[in-house]
Amino acid sequence: MSMFRCLLVSMSVLASPAFGATATEVFHRGAGFDVYRLDSGEEQRLEFFWKRKDGTPYGSIHALRRALATAGRKLVFAVNGGIYSEQFTPLGLYIENGKRYYQLTRGGGGGNFFLLPNGVFYITEKGARVVETKDYQPQDRIINAIQSGPMLVINGRLHPRFIEGYHSKYIRNGVGIDREGRVIFAISDEPVNFHAFGTLFKDRLQCPNALYLDGNISAMYAPELHRYGGWLWRRFVTMIGITSEASDPVEP
């Protein structure tokens, strides 16, 4: 995205999908970001994906689209999920459609997942939340949940270990819950550091709590933003998406 175009679309709505969501481009701290915000209640449409019914992993957004198409469904939106292990399994808590596949990880280790505090993005019938791992004590049935890290924003404050101007920059994607309880996904258009990405959620998107999902390989499927799921050879583990009946006019 050029600097001129970014300035023109600093927080402009590019398109609105057929359901309750808004796709926008945001220019923040010298970088461009694509943002996908769901309306209140639309978090119930989010689905988590890892493996097909035969136990084989989807592996990519493109493969997920093809599998959905054979079942008469259409992918409307998707991002890759949280950080995963070297064995290509979820690194921490993972619940899909009410079934828990991996338990909550409270220990320490290396890498971004263990840049504490880390956290959990989860959905119940009452809505969606992002919380620190230590605060994950849901009282309601969990429909979907994923643990990742680090937290980007914690109760209105930036992660304490983020440094402005830090040299480590990557493509990054994450999820936050804004002050109205709406789920917001964002991905950078170019490499950024954690400080820039965290302040996007805290200052621009008004999310008191936000969670990092993944880095360099991250991708988004959002035709309204001219994003089509990344490169074919990038292997994902879990993915988060929204689907519709194939006949619904929700994408070009």
C-alpha positions in Angstrom: 0.0 0.0 0.0 1.5 3.4 -0.9 1.9 6.2 1.7 -0.5 8.4 -0.3 -3.2 5.7 -0.4 -2.8 5.0 3.3 -3.3 8.6 4.2 -6.5 8.7 2.2 -7.9 5.6 3.8 -6.6 6.1 7.3 -9.8 4.7 8.8 -12.1 4.5 5.9 -14.7 1.7 5.3 -13.8 -0.1 2.1 -16.7 -2.5 2.0 -19.3 -4.0 4.3 -20.0 -7.8 3.9 -23.5 -9.1 3.7 -23.6 -9.8 7.4 -22.7 -7.6 10.3 -19.0 -6.8 9.7 -16.9 -3.8 8.6 -13.7 -4.1 6.6 -11.4 -1.2 6.9 -7.8 -0.1 6.1 -6.0 1.8 8.9 -2.8 3.8 8.8 -1.1 3.8 12.2 2.5 4.8 13.2 3.8 4.8 9.7 2.3 1.4 8.7 -0.9 0.1 7.1 -3.2 -2.5 8.6 -6.3 -4.3 7.5 -9.1 -4.5 10.1 -12.2 -6.7 10.2 -14.7 -5.8 12.9 -17.8 -7.9 13.6 -21.0 -6.4 15.0 -22.2 -7.4 18.4 -23.6 -10.9 18.3 -21.8 -11.8 15.1 -19.1 -13.5 17.1 -21.5 -16.5 17.2 -20.8 -17.0 13.5 -17.1 -17.6 14.1 -15.9 -21.1 13.5 -12.6 -22.6 14.5 -10.9 -25.1 12.0 -8.1 -27.5 12.4 -8.8 -30.9 10.9 -11.3 -32.5 8.6 -13.7 -35.2 9.7 -11.1 -37.8 8.5 -8.5 -36.4 10.9 -6.3 -34.7 8.3 -5.5 -31.1 8.9 -6.7 -28.4 6.5 -3.2 -26.8 6.6 -4.1 -23.6 4.7 -6.9 -21.2 4.1 -7.0 -22.3 0.4 -7.5 -25.9 1.4 -10.2 -24.9 3.8 -12.0 -23.0 1.1 -11.9 -26.0 -1.2 -13.2 -28.3 1.5 -16.0 -26.0 2.4 -17.0 -25.7 -1.3 -17.4 -29.5 -1.6 -19.8 -29.3 1.3 -21.8 -26.5 -0.3 -20.5 -23.7 1.9 -18.5 -20.6 1.2 -15.7 -19.0 3.2 -16.5 -15.4 4.0 -13.6 -14.5 6.2 -10.7 -16.2 7.8 -7.4 -15.7 9.6 -4.8 -18.2 10.8 -5.1 -19.0 14.5 -2.7 -19.0 17.4 0.9 -20.1 17.7 1.6 -23.8 17.3 4.2 -26.4 18.3 7.0 -27.9 16.2 4.7 -30.9 15.8 2.1 -28.7 14.1 -0.4 -28.9 16.9 -2.0 -26.1 19.0 0.6 -25.0 21.5 -2.0 -24.3 24.3 -5.7 -24.4 24.9 -7.7 -25.3 21.9 -11.5 -25.8 21.9 -13.4 -26.3 18.7 -17.2 -26.5 18.5 -17.4 -27.4 22.2 -14.7 -30.1 22.1 -11.4 -29.5 23.9 -8.4 -30.8 22.0 -5.6 -29.3 24.1 -5.5 -28.0 27.7 -4.5 -24.6 29.0 -0.7 -24.1 29.2 0.3 -22.2 32.3 4.1 -22.9 32.2 7.0 -21.0 30.7 9.2 -21.5 27.7 10.7 -19.6 24.8 9.2 -17.7 21.9 6.3 -15.2 21.6 3.8 -17.6 23.1 5.7 -17.4 26.4 6.3 -13.6 26.3 4.1 -13.4 29.5 1.4 -12.5 30.0 -0.2 -14.6 27.3 -3.9 -15.1 27.0 -7.0 -16.8 25.6 -9.6 -15.7 23.0 -12.8 -17.5 23.7 -16.5 -17.5 22.7 -19.6 -18.5 24.7 -23.3 -18.0 24.0 -23.0 -14.7 25.9 -20.2 -13.3 23.7 -16.5 -13.2 23.1 -13.6 -12.3 25.5 -9.9 -12.0 25.5 -8.3 -12.5 28.9 -4.9 -13.2 30.4 -4.2 -16.9 30.9 -4.3 -16.5 34.7 -7.8 -15.0 34.5 -9.2 -17.7 32.3 -12.0 -19.1 34.5 -15.1 -19.2 32.4 -18.4 -19.9 34.0 -20.3 -20.6 30.8 -19.9 -23.4 28.2 -17.1 -22.6 25.8 -18.0 -22.9 22.2 -14.5 -22.1 20.7 -11.3 -21.0 22.4 -7.6 -20.6 21.5 -4.6 -19.7 23.6 -1.8 -17.7 22.2 0.6 -15.0 23.2 1.7 -12.5 24.0 -1.3 -10.4 25.1 -1.1 -7.1 23.2 -3.3 -5.0 25.5 -4.3 -5.9 29.1 -7.1 -4.1 30.7 -6.4 -1.0 28.7 -2.6 -1.1 29.1 0.0 -2.1 26.6 2.0 -5.3 27.3 4.8 -4.1 29.7 7.6 -5.6 27.6 6.8 -3.8 24.4 9.5 -1.3 23.4 8.8 1.6 21.0 11.3 1.5 18.1 12.3 -2.1 18.8 14.1 -3.6 15.8 12.2 -6.9 15.6 9.5 -6.5 12.9 7.2 -9.0 11.3 3.9 -9.3 9.6 1.5 -9.7 12.6 -2.1 -10.6 13.2 -4.2 -10.5 16.3 -7.7 -10.2 17.8 -9.2 -7.8 20.3 -12.5 -7.0 22.0 -13.5 -3.4 21.8 -15.4 -1.4 24.5 -18.7 -2.4 22.9 -17.9 -6.1 23.1 -17.2 -6.4 19.4 -14.6 -8.8 18.0 -11.9 -7.1 15.9 -9.3 -8.9 13.8 -6.3 -7.0 12.4 -3.2 -7.9 10.3 -0.4 -5.6 9.3 0.4 -4.9 5.6 4.1 -4.7 6.3 6.5 -5.8 9.1 5.9 -4.0 12.4 7.1 -4.4 15.9 4.9 -5.4 18.9 4.7 -1.9 20.2 3.2 -0.5 17.0 0.8 -3.5 16.7 -0.3 -3.3 20.4 -0.9 0.5 20.2 -3.1 -0.1 17.1 -5.5 -2.2 19.2 -5.2 0.1 22.3 -5.3 3.5 20.8 -6.9 3.2 17.3 -9.3 0.3 17.7 -10.2 1.0 21.4 -9.7 -2.6 22.6 -9.1 -2.9 26.3 -7.9 -6.4 25.7 -6.2 -7.9 22.6 -4.2 -11.0 21.9 -1.4 -11.7 19.4 -2.3 -14.7 17.1 0.8 -15.2 15.0 3.6 -13.5 13.0 5.6 -13.9 9.8 3.4 -16.5 8.0 0.1 -14.8 9.0 -2.6 -14.3 6.4 -6.2 -13.1 6.2 -9.0 -14.1 3.8 -11.2 -11.0 3.3 -12.1 -10.2 -0.4 -13.3 -6.7 0.6 -9.8 -5.9 1.6 -8.3 -7.7 -1.4 -6.9 -10.4 0.8 -7.2 -14.0 -0.4 -5.5 -16.2 2.2 -1.8 -15.9 1.7 0.6 -18.1 -0.1 -0.3 -21.7 -1.0 2.9 -23.2 0.6 2.4 -21.6 4.0 1.3 -24.2 6.4 -1.1 -23.2 9.1 -2.5 -25.3 12.0 -5.7 -23.7 13.3 -7.8 -21.1 11.6 -10.7 -18.9 12.6 -13.4 -18.1 10.0 -16.9 -17.3 9.0 -18.8 -19.3 6.4 -22.1 -19.0 4.6 -24.3 -21.1 2.3 -22.6 -21.2 -1.1 -25.5 -19.4 -2.7 -25.3 -16.3 -0.4 -23.9 -13.3 -2.2 -21.2 -12.4 0.3 -18.1 -12.1 -1.9 -17.2 -11.3 -5.4 
